[in-house]
């Protein structure tokens, strides 16, 4: 049979190379003459057909089997090109998607919760500003919180026009960030369900979306911080509140996710696939 080298006295060991594609492991097993039998097959054969043709009937064979060496590589070794290590690109994409989903949730929470800038301290009375609502809290005689739409027409007249325009710009940028995050989530789904070729090339689009999400949210955060420090609406006692913190954590997670995806794409080789068994004479 072409390409198969029969056993001779010069080949005392049977080398079995098994590639477990489902678990991405490679087992290298050496059995001395297979308990006295001399199979007329190649000295390099797969484990499954070998066990079907020659069932194990002695304890020494099982002990040799359990003493086989399991070799887990993070990069290909021995001149191989296909990657069979544990940390694959699929695992990287899945792990970073969970980080991205956490960032997505923080973005939505920062938009919904009206606490970007506030004068509230604990349970005391005060005012808090959200992107679309302004809330007034009082403690006497009964603790209540009343929220109204913001900014309204009266908030956008005279000298307040600049503030109104900037605040609405912040709201637009955060809404745009949600749209970008939705597109990023769809990109994740396409990459994870699109096969090996999509995982090899999809990181460029994915990292681009993640960087855009981070930049848009960072711009929103910068505008809020600028208004808190310079606008007359926010006098002494106002501070950046929970929504601002959630936005900051969100874009930091998005940027970290983008860096992780790019790093994995550059460092991890191609995964899976088949490779030829090298000729022992080479």
Secondary structure, DSSP 4 states (H G I P E B T S, - for coil): -TT-----TT--EEEEEEEETTTTEEEEEEEETTTT---SS-SEE-HHHHHHHS---SHHHHHHHHTPEEE--SS--TT--SB-SSS-HHHHHHHHHHHHHHHHHHHHHHHHS--SEE---TTS-EEEE-SSEEEEEE-SSS-EEEEEESS-GGGGSGGGHHHHHHHHHHHHHHHHHHHHHHHHHHHHHHHHHS-HHHHHHTHHHHHHHHHHHHHHHHHHHHHHHHHHHH-TTS-TT-EE-HHHHHHHHHHHHHHHHHHHHHHHHHHS--BS---PPPPTT-
